[in-house]
Amino acid sequence: MARKKKTVYVCQECGYDSPKWLGRCPGCGAWNTMVEEFIQPEEPAAAGPTGLSTGAKPQPIGEVEVEDLPRFTAGSEELDRVLGGGVIPGSLVLIVGDPGVGKSSLTLRVCAEVARQGRKVLYVTGEESTRQVRMRADRLGALAETLYVVAETNLATIETHVQKVEPELLVIDSIQTVFKPEVQSAPGSVSQVRECSVDLLRIAKGQGVAAFIIGHVTKEGNLAGPRVLEHIVDTVLYFEGERNAEYRVLRAVKNRFGSTNELGIFEMREVGLVDVPDASKLFLSDRQQDSGTVIIPTVEGTRPLLVEVQALVAPTPYVPPRRTADSVDIKRIQLLLAVLEKRVHLSIGACDVYVKVAGGIRIDEPAADLGLCVAMASSFANRLPRPKTIVFGEVGLSGEVRAVSQAEARVSEAKRLGFEHVILPAKNCRQLQGEIRGISLYGAESIGEALKLAMPK
C-alpha cells in the first residue's frame, strides 16, 4: 500500500523545519523563508542490525598508521597555499562567493592546469551551456585535451559520467542547480542541496575524486542553503572582494587538511584571475604620503603583508557624528576612538570618522590597533606621520601598547620593501634589539608615546 507523503515547511536560510508555515523562522530569525517541501515517509525498519560496517576493531591511537596525504598541485600557488599545500584526492572543497567575483573563472583555470599535468578533469556546468564554457575557456586560455565539459543537473547522470570518464578532479558549477529526482523539492532548496552534497561526498570518497563545488551566497554574504553543507565538505573557501575591485582574496574558513589562517590573493585581468606573489609590493604601489595614512604589517597565516590604512577625521555639525569603516570592524574603531579621547585627550567625539584599508584586505588581528590610532590621530591633527615608517601593536583600554606575535616577520617584511623606521610595542622592541639591523626600532609603552614617535615635531 502506498504511503502518504509528508509535508513540512523548511527555512531556505538555515534549514529549520516546521510542520506548519511560519512568517518568521525560529532558527535564524529570517522573514518569509519557509517553503513547503515533500519528504518521503520512512519504511518500517527490518529486524536486526542495519547499516554498513567497516569491520574495524578499536586500537590504541599510538598504533594507528600514519601516512602523508598524496597531493597534486592545482596550478595556482595561491590556491595551493590556501588548500594547505595542494589538492587531495577524495576531498570535497566548497568555493563560495558573490556573483561575478571570479569563482567560475578560477575553477576553469584550475581545471586546465590540472589537465595539462596529464590528469583527467570533468567540468559539470548547470548554469551555462557547453558553448558558453568553451567561449570563456578560449578567453582564459584554458583549453586542454583531458578537460571534459558537460551541461547536466541530474545527479544520477552526473555520477554516470564520473564512472565513465574516471576523472581525478570534478567541478560542479553550481550546487544550487543540481537535483536528485527522488527528492520532491525544487533545485536549490534545502533538501536538494543537502542530499546532493551528501551524494557528492560519497562519490569523492568512494572513487578517490577531488571534487570542487561552487556555491552561491545570500545578500548578507553567507552561504545560501543549509549550514549543514559546511559541515559535510572538507574545505570551505570564501571569495572576498567587490565585483569591480582589482583584487580578490580567497580565504579558508574550514580546512580539514590544513590551516585556516592562510589566504590567497588574486588580481583580475583580461585573462582571468592571476596569482599575486608579492602582495605587499602591489598594495603599496599607488601609495601617496599624506596625513591619515599609515602602513600596517599584518600576518595572514605564514605570510606577512604590508597594507595601507587610510583615515579621514573631519568636524561635523550633525549629531550624532558618523562612524564608517571599510574592511575593519566598526566596533573596534569605536573602541579605539574612546581610548584616544580618554587617554590622549583628543576631542574627536564631535567628528565624522571614516576608515578604509586600501586594496580590500580585511584586517581582524589586534596588532593593527596602534596603526589605526596613529592614522586617525594624524588625520585629526592634519600632520604627516614619520616617512617610511610602519606601525603595529595592540592597544589596551588603559592606553597601554601590548606586545604581538611574529614581530620579527613583520619587521623583516618592512625592511625588504625599503622602510626605515618601525614603531612597535616596547616588549617586542627589546626582543628584537640586536637581531635585525638596517632599520630603526622605536618601542612604545603607551599610545601617547607612540603618537609622539609617529608624528615628531
C-alpha positions, 0 to 999 in steps of 0.5 A, a space after each residue: 500500500 502506498 504511503 502518504 507523503 509528508 509535508 513540512 515547511 523548511 527555512 531556505 536560510 538555515 534549514 529549520 523545519 516546521 510542520 506548519 508555515 511560519 512568517 518568521 523562522 525560529 532558527 535564524 530569525 529570517 522573514 518569509 523563508 519557509 517553503 513547503 517541501 515533500 519528504 518521503 515517509 520512512 519504511 518500517 525498519 527490518 529486524 536486526 542490525 542495519 547499516 554498513 560496517 567497516 569491520 574495524 576493531 578499536 586500537 590504541 591511537 599510538 598504533 594507528 598508521 600514519 601516512 602523508 596525504 598524496 597531493 597534486 598541485 592545482 596550478 595556482 600557488 595561491 590556491 595551493 597555499 590556501 588548500 594547505 599545500 595542494 589538492 587531495 584526492 577524495 576531498 570535497 572543497 566548497 568555493 563560495 562567493 558573490 556573483 561575478 567575483 571570479 569563482 567560475 573563472 578560477 575553477 576553469 583555470 584550475 581545471 586546465 592546469 590540472 589537465 595539462 599535468 596529464 590528469 583527467 578533469 570533468 567540468 559539470 556546468 548547470 548554469 551555462 551551456 557547453 558553448 558558453 564554457 568553451 567561449 570563456 575557456 578560449 578567453 582564459 586560455 584554458 583549453 586542454 585535451 583531458 578537460 571534459 565539459 558537460 551541461 547536466 543537473 541530474 545527479 544520477 547522470 552526473 555520477 554516470 559520467 564520473 564512472 565513465 570518464 574516471 576523472 581525478 578532479 570534478 567541478 560542479 558549477 553550481 550546487 544550487 542547480 543540481 537535483 536528485 529526482 527522488 527528492 520532491 523539492 525544487 533545485 536549490 532548496 534545502 533538501 536538494 542541496 543537502 542530499 546532493 552534497 551528501 551524494 557528492 561526498 560519497 562519490 569523492 570518497 568512494 572513487 578517490 575524486 577531488 571534487 570542487 563545488 561552487 556555491 552561491 551566497 545570500 545578500 548578507 554574504 553567507 552561504 545560501 542553503 543549509 549550514 549543514 553543507 559546511 559541515 559535510 565538505 572538507 574545505 570551505 573557501 570564501 571569495 572576498 572582494 567587490 565585483 569591480 575591485 582589482 583584487 580578490 582574496 580567497 580565504 579558508 574558513 574550514 580546512 580539514 587538511 590544513 590551516 585556516 589562517 592562510 589566504 590567497 590573493 588574486 588580481 583580475 585581468 583580461 585573462 582571468 584571475 592571476 596569482 599575486 606573489 608579492 602582495 605587499 609590493 602591489 598594495 603599496 604601489 599607488 601609495 601617496 604620503 599624506 596625513 591619515 595614512 599609515 602602513 600596517 604589517 599584518 600576518 595572514 597565516 605564514 605570510 606577512 603583508 604590508 597594507 595601507 590604512 587610510 583615515 579621514 577625521 573631519 568636524 561635523 555639525 550633525 549629531 550624532 557624528 558618523 562612524 564608517 569603516 571599510 574592511 575593519 570592524 566598526 566596533 573596534 574603531 569605536 573602541 579605539 576612538 574612546 581610548 584616544 579621547 580618554 587617554 590622549 585627550 583628543 576631542 574627536 567625539 564631535 567628528 565624522 570618522 571614516 576608515 578604509 584599508 586600501 586594496 580590500 584586505 580585511 584586517 581582524 588581528 589586534 596588532 593593527 590597533 596602534 596603526 589605526 590610532 596613529 592614522 586617525 590621530 594624524 588625520 585629526 591633527 592634519 600632520 604627516 606621520 614619520 616617512 617610511 615608517 610602519 606601525 603595529 601593536 595592540 592597544 589596551 583600554 588603559 592606553 597601554 601598547 601590548 606586545 604581538 606575535 611574529 614581530 620579527 616577520 613583520 619587521 623583516 617584511 618592512 625592511 625588504 620593501 625599503 622602510 626605515 623606521 618601525 614603531 612597535 610595542 616596547 616588549 617586542 622592541 627589546 626582543 628584537 634589539 640586536 637581531 635585525 639591523 638596517 632599520 630603526 626600532 622605536 618601542 612604545 609603552 603607551 599610545 601617547 608615546 607612540 603618537 609622539 614617535 609617529 608624528 615628531 615635531 
